[in-house]
Amino acid sequence: MQNSQLLSAKVLESLLDGANLDKSFEVVFRENKNNKLEIQEAQIKALTYGSVRFLGKSRFIINYLVKNKIENRTVECLIHIALYQLSQEKFNDFTIVNQAVDAAKKIDFRKSKFVNAILRNYLRSKDDVYELLNKEQAAKYSYQNWWINKVKDEFKSDWEAILEIGNQHPPLTLRVNKRRITMQKYCEILIEHGLEHKEISNTGLIINKPLSINDIPGFMEGYISVQDFGAQIATELLDIKKGQKILDACAAPGGKTCNILESEDVDVTALEINKERADKISDNLNRLGLNANVIHGSLSNDNLWWKGEQFDRILLDVPCSASGIVRRHVDIKWLRQMGDLKKFSEMQYHLLKSAWPLIKSGGKLLYVTCSIFSNENRDVIERFKKEFRDAKEIDLIYLNTIKHIKNQLVPSENHDGLFYVLLQKN
């Protein structure tokens, strides 16, 4: 375990230096495999994800217990990891402290007594610490203050529940490929494997027990895909008809592209600016036995990839702050800054303008973000409708398993916090 603590600390250090978690894991795993250290990747990821969720709390605790700034960043991150473990009932306090001390010796032998003292002091004063901690919102909810205040401002009744959902483990949600298997038959397979689940739509279900992809029955056979329920409803909202020509812009990794093709016989073009991510679209199509025209290109004023034939439907899932999927990407709440929202909104507006000429008169465009912030959502749409008078917004109807406030999906146990607007071109 001490190696897992140490490597988790190095991943966390990379994150706090500004790298995202995926990149941090990749670098740390590669470097330490070369060093022939024992690596338990699943354990390291669990420790790191937990500590990042808990980071607001552990920062408060460290500031409370340590008078002077900790100069060694790796040692500080190791304390964050150990404090997270000590906050969880499933870990033994004595073992965690001893392992953290041993890990500290590998960083700087002289700091091991310091780590031991901090962690044991925390255990002695835990009740007093938490009484004070719960009075500080950034520590209590474990988000940056600007994020908490913005959620409070935009969701008067739901703000606390939204913050709490963002700190929970996300559900394992599947989409059944009805071209290969029925929902009933797939549910029978789950029962045979002893996997409890609940159906949330005619193709969507949630498995109660977390599993790795390779352990999900029927994944390699193309029976199912892993996709949040909030993202699954895009196909229904887009109002697809047989034979239509559809553009899925910003399409990677291809979940929505595949969902569209599973639902109806249509001609789909999947556009993606990143070559590596565009390849992932093709991988998903192949696994599911589906076909689409995958293009490595981007939406722009020129749209050089476009051959001039307009589309009946466009699905525009734009880059955003990812504030609605923070429980899946826990690093977001520490990496994002308030100023990023303005940058994203300008990018989103540019993409929307670039996509609009590609759609037929009478055609429909579904604007999608995985954000809960109005800067990237309603504000962008209202700005667009003022400039493009031929854009008419169409009311959306959601299933009763979707929690929403108008066009905004509110993060819940069933789904993430996506935003949808359907525009028709007059």
Secondary structure, DSSP 8 states (H G I E B T S, - for coil): -HHHHHHHHHHHHHHHTT--HHHHHHHHHHHHHHTT----HHHHHHHHHHHHHTHHHHHHHHHHH-SS--S-HHHHHHHHHHHHHHTSTTS-HHHHHHHHHHHHHHH-GGGHHHHHHHHHHHHHSHHHHHHHHTTSHHHHHTS-HHHHHHHHHH-TTTHHHHHHHHTS---EEEEE-TTT--HHHHHHHHHHTT--EEE-SSSEEEESS---GGGSTTTTTTSEEE--HHHHTHHHHTT--TT-EEEEES-TT-HHHHHHHHHS--EEEEEES-HHHHHHHHHHHHHHT---EEEE----SS-TT--S--EEEEEEE-----GGGTTTSTTHHHH--HHHHHHHHHHHHHHHHHHGGGEEEEEEEEEEES---GGGTHHHHHHHHHH-TTEEEE-----TT--EETTEE---SS----EEEEEEE-
